[in-house]
Amino acid sequence: MSFKVAFIGAGSIGFTRGLLRDLLSVKEFSGIEVAFTDINSHNLAMVTELCQRDIEENGLAIQIQATTDRREALRNARYVICTIRVGGLEAFATDVDIPLQYGVDQCVGDTLCAGGIMYGQRGIAEMLSICKDIREVAAEDALLLNYANPMAMLTWACNKYGGVRTIGLCHGVQGGHAQIAEAFGLKKEEVDIICAGINHQTWYISIRHNGEDLTGKLLDAFEEHPDFSRTEKVRIDMLRRFGYYSTESNGHLSEYVPWYRKRPDEIKNWIDLGSWINGETGGYLRVCTEGRNWFETDFPNWMKEPALEYKSAERSEEHGSYIIEGLETGRIYRGHFNVVNRGIISNLPDDAIIEAPGYVDGNGISMPHVGDLPLGPAAVCNASISVQRLAVEAAVHGDDKLLRQAFMMDPLVGAVCNPPEIWQMVDDMLIAQEAWLPQYAEAIAAAKERRASGERIPTRQGYTGAARQQVKTVEEMMEDREAANKNAREADKGKERASAGS
C-alpha cells in the first residue's frame, strides 16, 4: 500500500513526531511516502532528524522528504496534515498582551476572543494559499486534515473558499470523555458518549454505561470529585446552569463566554493555578514558549533517548491516523470530526463548522444526523458561530469593518470593552501584526494615521492580568527534565492537569 502524506508546519515537534508514529503504527503503511515542510528550516531539520531516527530504529525504509518548498512537499500527496501557527510565538504574544491592556484577560487566545479572532486573520490567508497549492499539485481530491487553530474558522474558510475537502481534528472530546469516566469511577471504554456542538464548545449530550443514561448524574459526580471540583469550576458552573458538560478545559471555556473573566478581582474565584490549562492568564503562550526554548536547547539529548516505538499500543487518540487507516484499509473508525454542518445539527446554521460523531471506512467519512442540540448549549454555540462567520469573511476579504464587528460580538470582549475601546484595540492589533496581514494594508495605514493623531483612549500599559505566571528559564526547567520534555513533546499541552490544592 503506497500513498503520500504531507505534513505542513512539520517543525512543530509536539504534533509531527506523534502523528507520524500514529500513522506508521499501521502495518499496511510501512511503505508510504512522507513529506515534511515548514518555513523554519532550523526547526524542520531538527524534527526531521528525530523522526528519521525513529523510522530507522523501527526497521522501516521510509526516507522523509524534508523541504521548505511547500509545493514540492505537496506534490502528489493524497493526505495533507496541517499544524501551522502563522506568526509563531511572536504574533501569539500580541494576541495575549494587547487585549490585556484593555482588560481582556485570556488564558489561551487561539480559538475565540480577541486573540483567536486575530489568529484567524493570520491563518486564513495562509490556509487559502495552502489550498491553492493542494488544488494545483496534490493528488486529485486530496484530503486536508487540519489541526491548526482557530479550528472552526480555518476549516470554514478552506471548505467555503479554498476548494479543498477539509476535516478539522481536535483531541478535546477524548479528554473530556476520560474525565467523565473518572468522575463516575469507571474506565473510559465502559462509558459511551455522544458529543455535539462546535469545536471547543462541544457538549456531551448523551452519557451511557451498561444501557443506563448517566447524563443527569454528572453534576453530582463532578462536584464530589476531589480534584475536578477545584480545577473545573467554570465547566461545572456551566454544567449546573446549562445541564450539559462542555469539552474544553476550564481555561479555554472561561474565555469563550462573557461571565467568568470580565472582572479581574473575580477571575481567581473561577480558576486554579496548579496547571496553566485551569485558567492561568496567558498560560498557553507561556508553556508553548517554554516548550520551544527547551526543545531548541535540549535537542541533542533527545537524539540520545530511545526512539518512539511504532506499535498499535503506543498510538495516541489523535483522529488523523485512524481516519487515513479507515479510508485506506476499510477498517471502521468512530470519532468526532469538524465538518460543514449541512443539517447534521439541525438548530445550528448549515454553513457553520460543527463537531459531531462520525464514522470512517472504505466508503468515506459519514456523519450521522444529530438533530437539535438542547436550547441552552445551542445558544452558547450560536453566539460563537456569529463571531466565527464575521471573522472568516473579514479575513477572506480584508474587511476591517467586519473584523471590528467580530470583536464587538465576541462574548468576552463585549463584556469588558465599550465600542470605542474595541475600535482602538483592533487598530493596535492590526498595526502589531502587519507583517502577517497583507489583506489589511489599507486598514493598517488608516490605523497608523489614527494613532499618529495622538488622540487615544488610555489603556493599562504593563498590565499582566489577574493570574499570570513567569516564563521559566531553561535553567529552571532543568530542575525537572521529565516535565520539560513532556511539555515540549506533547501536542496536548494540557494533558497533565495538576491542582493547586493537591
Secondary structure, DSSP 8 states (H G I E B T S, - for coil): ---EEEEETTT-HHHHHHHHHHHHTSGGGTT-EEEEE-S-HHHHHHHHHHHHHHHHHTT-----EEES-HHHHHTT-SEEEE---TTHHHHHHHHHHHHHHTT---S--SSSHHHHHHHHHHHHHHHHHHHHHHHHHS-TT-EEEE--SSHHHHHHHIIIII-SEEEE--SHHHHHHHHHHHHTT--GGG-EEEEEEETTEEEEEEEEETTEE-GGGHHHHHHH-TTHHHH-HHHHHHHHHHSS-BSS-HHHHHTTSSSSSSSHHHHHHH--TTSGGGT-BTHHHHHHHHHHHHHHHHHHHHTTS------GGG--S-SHHHHHHHHHH---EEEEEEEE-TTSBTTS-TTSEEEEEEEEETTEEE----B---HHHHHHHHHHHHHHHHHHHHHHHT-HHHHHHHHHHSHHHHHH--HHHHHHHHHHHHHHTGGG-GGGHHHHHHHHHHHHT-------TT---SSB-----HHHHGGGHHHHHHHHH-S-TTSS---TT-
